[in-house]
């Protein structure tokens, strides 16, 4: 980090209030030599049990940068909630929201040898927002208000959007994550009418472009025309672009050693919020500040070397995606799949239409219909990646997937 930026970082002072609303959850981080395939039984090497969640990662990032924030992270009662509450206390972080009943959610994060990560999650109190929790929050004028797409796409999204609409003279900052296309059009229109700053990564930007009828190259201009709202697109090692009306620019990536990418987007969001709170512009906030708070430890996210890191991720597609237990449209074996994992570990066909191995999966009469799709399954004797065979996908299946951790889980 250059000397000039270090001096500026030391003088970073908040000029605007910040509220961070979202999730605090538990991550079980494990190394996986390959993603699980249908019917498999693979052994994982556990890295650790970490606290995290997008909002908690951002709260920690802001704390490390000396920016005080009102943290609205529901913490319940149970094994996971107790770990989260104690870990937050050691970071001198406290939540303005206490859930009366229920435990916090948890996530199994699989990290492949190249650092890519895939998440399988159970939801908890972090997605069970109630009006009385919101009524306790004090959000002054000129505040920056962070929200996550995970909560906005959950059943509580309507409640949170209504609360956001009632705030006066604030700037929302929203990281939709992979949930952009899961938010109903009517609700998305209301969210975007609040003129939030939106941050997307490379894959999410591609999805957003398709949703608004643009291509990747023209997303910034199309976004401004449709929403008139600031947009940040993160291109990992290629830096980030920002679009704010006629103000457009590129910020180069700040040099950093990549250990894994868990929490990278949260670090960027935390750095950007810190810079904006201090009165910096888009060109100054973000990458350098994110590098200043990012962990050098595996699976640490913004939580760094603390024993317990990053967050609740709900399902998405293919490698680097999410499998949400008990919710629709997860992914298995590195391919988008029309299956739903139940808490028993069984799988069945279901969910909305998506893509499977490059072939279209469409809905007919409200039910999914597979059109020439195939599932890749590693061959016998549990070989590693690259030794695939193809076979047709059955529309209904009851195959189990077993994941065994190499160390006893921490409870």
N, C-alpha and C positions, 0 to 999 in steps of 0.2 A: 504494500500500500504506500503510495507516494507521500512525501512529507507534507505537501500542501493540503492534500485531502485529509490526512491525519489531523492537522491543525483545525481544519474546518469541522471535522467530526467531533473534536473535543468541545467545540463551541455550539454543538447542536442543541437547540432549545425550542421547546414546543411553544408555538404562538396560537395554536388552535386546539380545542379539546378533542379527544379521541375516545370513541366507544367501540369496543370489539365484542360482537355478538356471534355466538356459534358454539362449537363442540369442544369438550375435553373428554378424551377417551383413552383407552389402553391399546397399545400395539404389542403384539407378540411378533418379534422380528426373527425370521429364520432364513438360512441359506438353503437354496434349492438348486440341485444340479440341472433340473428341467422342471417345467410346469407339469402338474398332474394331468394325466389323460384319463379318459373314461374307464372306470373299472380298475384303476391302478392302486397300488399300495406303495408309497415312496417314503423314505426316511429323510427328515429335514434336520439340519444342524441349527439349533437355536442360538441366536445372537444375544437376545436379551428380551426383557419386558420393559417397555417404555411408556411414558405418558405422552400424549400428543393430541391430535385433532387440529384442524386448520387454524381455528381461532386461538387455541392455546399456543400453538407455535408462533403465531403473530404476536400474542401478548408477551411471550418471552422475548421475541426479537425487539419489540418496543422497549421492554424493560432494560435489555442490554444496551440499548442506544440512549437510555436516559429519558425516555418519553413516558410519562405517566398516562394511564388509560383507565377508563371504566370498563372492567371485564365482566361481561354477562355470559358466563359459561356454566350452564346448569350442572350442579354436582348433587348426586343422589345419596343413597344409603345402600351399602353392599360392599363386597370384596373390592371391586374395581373402583368404586367411588372413594373408599377409604384410601386406597393407594394414590389416587389423583389428588385428594384433598391434602394429604401429607406431603406429597411431592411439590404441590403448588406453594405450600407454606415454606418449604426450604428455599424456594425461589423468590420469597417475599411477594407472592401473588395471591390475590384473594378474589373470589367471585361474588358479584352482587346478587347472584341467583342461587338459592338452595331449593332443590326439589324435595318435597315432603316424603315421597315414596319412590321406589324404583332405583335401579342401579344404572351406572353409566355403561355405554357401549364398549365393545372391544373389537379388535381387528387382528387377523393373521396376515402379516405382510411377508410375501415370498420374494427373496432377493436372488436373482440369477447371477452367474459368474461375471457377466458384463455390467452388473449394477442395476439392471432394469428391475422394476418392482411390480408386483401384482397383489391386490388386496382382497381379502374375504372378510366381511364385516357383519357384526350384529349391532343393531341400533339399540339405544337406551334412552335415558331421559333427555339427552341432548337434542332429540327430535320430537319432544313432547311438550313444546312450548305452550304456556298458558297466559291468559291476559293479565292475571294478577302478578306474574313475574315481570311483565313488561311495564306494568303500572309503577313498579318500584324504581325504574330507571330514570335518571335525570340527564337529559341530553340538551346542553345549552346551544344557543344559536352559534353558527359558524363551525359546528362540530364536524369531524370526519367520522362516519359510521360504517364499520366493516360488517358485511354479511357474506355468508357462503352459499353457493348454489346447492349444497347438500341439504341445508335447512329449507331453502326456498322451494326446492322440488319435493320436499316431504309434505305430509298432510298439514303440517303447521305453516306452510308457505303462505297461505291466504291470510292467516293471523299476522304474520310478520310483515307482509306487504301492507296491510291496513295500518299497522303501527307506524311503518315507515312513511306512509302517505300523510299521517297526522303530525309528523315532525315539521318544524319550521326552520327555514334557512340553514339546512345542513347539507353536507355533500356525502352521499353514500359511496362506498367503495365496495364493489362486488367482484368476487372471484367465483364464477359459476362452476369452475372445474368441469368435469365431464357431464354435468347435469343440464347443460344449456338446452338441449332439445327435449328434455323431460318436463320442462315447465310449460303448462298450457299457454296457448297463444294469448288468451285474454289476460291471464295473470302476468305474462311477460310484458304485455303492453303497459300494464299499470306500473310494473317495476321500472321499466325504461322511461316512463313519464316522469319519474323522480330524478332523471338525469344523473345516473350514477357514473362514476369512473369504473370501467369494467376492465379486468385483467384476464387474459387468456393465454394458454401456452400454444405451441405450434399445432398440436393435434386438435385442441379445442377450437382454435381459430378456423381450421379447415371445416369443422362441423358447423360453426356459426355462419361461415360464408355460405355453405350449402343451404342452411335454414333461411337465409334472407335473399337467396337467389343470386349470389355473387361468386366469383372465383377468388382464390387465395390472394392473387395480386391486387385485386380491386376491393378487398374487404374494407380497408380503412375508409376509402371514399364512400363506398356503399353504406357503411355503418353511419357515417356522419349524415348522409342524406336521409337515412331511415330514422335514426334515433337522435341525432344532434347531441350525442353524449360522448365524452372522452373514452378512448379505447387504447389499451396497452396490449401488445402482442409480444410474448416472450419466445425467443427463438434459441433458447439455451446457449450453446457456445457461439452462436451468431448474434448475440445481443438481443436488443428489444427495439421495437418501433412503437411510437406513440402518435395518436391522431386526436387532435382537439380543435375542431373547426378548421381554420386555415393553418393552424400551428401543427406541423408534422415534423418528426425527426427520428433519427436512429441513435441509440446509445450502445456503444460497444460493450461486449461482455467483459467483466472484470476478471482478471486471471485468478484461478482457484484450482486446487487439486480435487478432482472428482473421486469420491470414495463410493458413494451411491447417491441416487437422486431423490431419496425420500425427504420431503420437506423443502425442496428447492423452491417451488412456487410460493410456499408460505414465507420463506426467507425474503424472496423478492417483494411480496406484498407488504411484509413488515417493514422492510427498508423503504419502500415507496411511501407508505403511510407516515413513517418517521420524517422523511424529507418533506412531504407535503405539510405535515403538522408544523414544521419549522419554517415554512414559507418558501421552501425550495421549489423549483419548477420540475417538470417531468424529465428534463435533460439531466438534472443533477440527482434526483431521487431514484432509488431502485437498485441497479446492479452493484455499485460500490458499497452501499449500505447493507445490501443483502449479503455480500461477501464478508462484511465486518461481523455479521452475527451468525453466519452459517457454521454448522458443525464440521469438524474434520473427522468425526467418528462415524463408523458405519451405523446406519439406522437411527442416527441421533437427531435428524431434522434440526430445528432451532434449539433443541434442548441440549445439544452438545454432549459433554461428557457425563451428564447426570445419569444415574443408573436407570432411572425409569424414563420419547421423542415424537413422533409425528403421527398423523392422524387418521381419524375415521374416514375411510374411503369407501364409497359404495360402488356397486358394480360398474364396470364398463367393459369394453370389448377387447379381445385378443390379449396378446402379451403386453404387460404393463397396464392391464385393466383391473376391473374389480369384480368380485363375485360376492353378492350380498345374500347371506343366508336368510331364507324366508321371504325374499323379495324377488321380483320378476326380472328377467332378461340378464342373466349372468353369462359368464364365459368359462369354458373348460378347454383344456389342452391347447391353449393359445389361439383359439378360434371363437368368434362370436357364436353362441349356441342358444337354441330355443329350449332351454331347460330352466327349471327353478329348483334350487337346492332348499330342501326342507331341513328343519332342525334335527330330524332323525338321520340325516345324511343321504336320504333317497333323492332321486332326481326324477323329474317328469317333464314332458313337453309343456310349454306354456310361454307366456310373455308376449311382447309385441314383435312385429316384424323387424328383421335386421338382416345382416349379411353373414353368410356362413361359407368360408373357404372360397370367397369370390363369387358365389352364385346367389341369386336373389331368393329370399325367403319371404313369401307374401302371405297375406291373410285372405282367406276365402270363407265367407259366411261367419266371420268372427273367430275362425280357427286358423292356426298357422298351416300353411301348405308348403312343403319343401319341394323345390324345383331343381333337381339335378345336383343338389348339394352333397358334399362328401365330408366325412370327418376323418382327420388324420389321427392315427393311433400308433404310437411306437410299437415295434414288433415284440416278440417274446423275450423273456429273460430280462425285462426292464432295461432295455438299451437306452443310451442317451439320445439327445436330439440328433436329427439328421438321418435316422434309420426308420423312416416312416413308411407305413403302408396305408392304402386307401380302402375304404369300404363304405357302402351306403349308410346314411343316417336313418334310424328308425324314428318315426314321428313321436312314438311314445317309448320311454325307456325307464327302467328302474335299477339302473346300475349305481353301485356305490363307489365313492372315491375315498381312499384312506390316506391321511397325512399323519405321519408319526414324527414327533419331535425327538431330536437326539438327546435332549436334556429334559429333566422333569420341569414342567411349567411352573412358573412362580405364581402363587396365589396370595 
